[in-house]
Amino acid sequence: MYQRWFDNNTDTLFEKGMTPKLSRFVISDDPNWESGHHVHDAETELIYVKSGVARLIIDSSNYVAQTGDIVVVERGLLHAVASDNASPATTYTCAVYGFKFRDRDENQIMQANSCPVVSVVKGKEVIKSIFHELGVVLPQQKTFYPHRSTMLSVMP
């Protein structure tokens, strides 16, 4: 188990009142899923690759994410994500908005010019369990999209 307590006076990560809000959670598990090119104007996506390989195009650059990687797609970036044919991916995607780290722009997670694919080493099991728990505790209302994903609705 991992816990971290933040003292509001000395360890504040976010600007006051600007903590992340979850707008969407998606489990993509069809071996042939793909998102197509799209943009999120107000959301940042966090994609956790639970298994397999996901292929991404983000802002005209190609990326490959493998089991255990996290991909950060900052708001406003044109992107597409697809499961690899040879090693189909299962991914968990969270879309967050309304946050501001003290040293970043609103809804920005990564520093400018950072690689959006992050290979997690330290805390890998913690991150895996957080995404798994989201899939368990969120409402199990499923909407199916052929060749895309299984979506769990979290917005009212």
C-alpha positions in Angstrom: 0.0 0.0 0.0 1.2 3.5 -0.8 -0.1 6.7 0.8 1.1 10.3 0.6 -0.4 13.0 2.7 -0.1 16.6 1.6 0.2 19.4 4.1 -1.8 22.3 2.5 0.7 24.9 3.6 3.9 23.3 2.3 3.2 20.6 -0.2 0.5 22.0 -2.4 0.7 20.6 -6.0 -2.3 22.4 -7.4 -3.4 26.0 -7.4 -6.2 26.6 -4.9 -9.5 25.1 -6.1 -7.8 23.7 -9.3 -7.6 19.9 -8.5 -8.4 17.5 -11.4 -11.9 16.5 -12.2 -12.6 13.2 -14.0 -14.8 13.6 -17.1 -14.4 10.3 -18.8 -13.1 6.8 -18.2 -12.8 4.3 -21.0 -11.6 0.7 -21.1 -10.5 -0.2 -24.7 -10.3 -4.0 -25.0 -11.5 -5.0 -28.4 -8.4 -6.4 -30.3 -9.2 -4.2 -33.3 -10.0 -1.0 -31.5 -8.9 2.4 -32.8 -9.9 6.0 -31.9 -9.4 7.8 -35.2 -7.9 11.3 -35.2 -9.5 13.7 -32.8 -8.9 16.7 -30.4 -10.0 17.4 -26.8 -10.2 21.2 -26.3 -10.6 21.1 -22.5 -9.4 17.6 -21.4 -6.1 16.0 -20.9 -6.1 12.2 -21.4 -4.1 9.7 -19.4 -3.9 6.4 -21.1 -2.6 3.4 -19.2 -1.6 0.4 -21.3 -2.7 -2.6 -19.2 -1.5 -5.2 -21.8 -0.2 -5.4 -25.3 0.9 -2.5 -27.6 -0.8 0.7 -28.4 0.2 2.8 -31.4 -0.3 6.5 -31.3 0.0 9.6 -33.5 0.2 12.7 -31.4 0.6 16.1 -33.2 2.0 14.3 -36.3 4.6 12.2 -34.4 4.3 8.4 -34.1 4.7 6.7 -30.7 4.5 3.1 -29.4 3.3 2.4 -25.8 3.7 -1.0 -24.3 2.4 -2.9 -21.2 2.8 -0.7 -18.1 3.3 2.6 -20.0 1.3 5.7 -19.5 0.6 8.1 -22.3 -0.2 11.8 -21.6 -2.2 13.5 -24.4 -2.3 17.2 -23.5 -5.5 19.1 -24.3 -5.6 20.6 -27.8 -3.4 18.0 -29.5 -4.6 16.2 -32.6 -4.2 12.5 -31.8 -5.2 8.9 -32.7 -4.7 5.7 -30.8 -5.0 2.1 -32.0 -4.4 -1.4 -30.8 -1.5 -3.1 -32.4 -2.5 -6.0 -34.7 0.3 -8.3 -33.6 0.0 -7.6 -29.9 -3.5 -6.3 -29.2 -3.7 -3.7 -26.4 -6.1 -3.2 -23.5 -6.0 0.4 -22.2 -7.6 2.4 -19.5 -8.1 6.0 -20.4 -9.0 8.8 -18.0 -9.9 12.3 -19.2 -9.3 15.0 -16.6 -9.9 18.8 -16.7 -10.1 21.8 -14.4 -6.7 21.4 -12.8 -3.6 23.6 -12.6 -0.3 22.5 -11.3 1.6 25.4 -9.6 4.3 25.5 -12.3 2.2 24.6 -15.4 -0.6 26.0 -17.6 -4.1 25.0 -16.8 -4.9 21.3 -17.7 -1.2 20.7 -18.5 0.6 17.7 -17.0 3.9 17.4 -18.8 6.6 20.0 -19.3 6.8 21.4 -22.9 8.6 19.1 -25.4 8.4 16.1 -23.1 7.8 12.6 -24.6 4.2 11.8 -24.0 4.9 8.1 -23.4 6.2 7.4 -19.9 7.6 4.0 -18.9 6.7 3.5 -15.3 9.2 1.8 -13.2 8.8 3.1 -9.6 5.2 2.8 -8.4 4.2 0.6 -11.3 1.9 -1.6 -9.2 0.3 1.4 -7.5 -0.6 3.0 -10.9 -1.8 -0.3 -12.2 -4.1 -0.8 -9.2 -5.4 2.8 -9.4 -6.6 2.3 -13.0 -8.0 -1.1 -12.2 -9.9 0.3 -9.2 -11.4 3.0 -11.4 -12.8 0.3 -13.6 -14.3 -1.5 -10.6 -15.8 1.5 -8.7 -17.2 3.6 -11.6 -20.7 2.9 -12.8 -20.7 -0.2 -15.0 -23.0 1.4 -17.7 -21.5 0.1 -20.9 -21.9 1.6 -24.4 -20.3 -0.5 -27.2 -18.6 1.1 -30.2 -17.6 -1.5 -32.9 -13.8 -1.5 -33.4 -13.4 1.3 -30.8 -13.9 0.7 -27.1 -16.1 -0.1 -24.1 -17.0 3.2 -22.5 -17.9 3.6 -18.9 -19.9 6.8 -18.4 -18.9 9.0 -15.5 -20.6 12.3 -16.5 -24.1 13.0 -15.2 
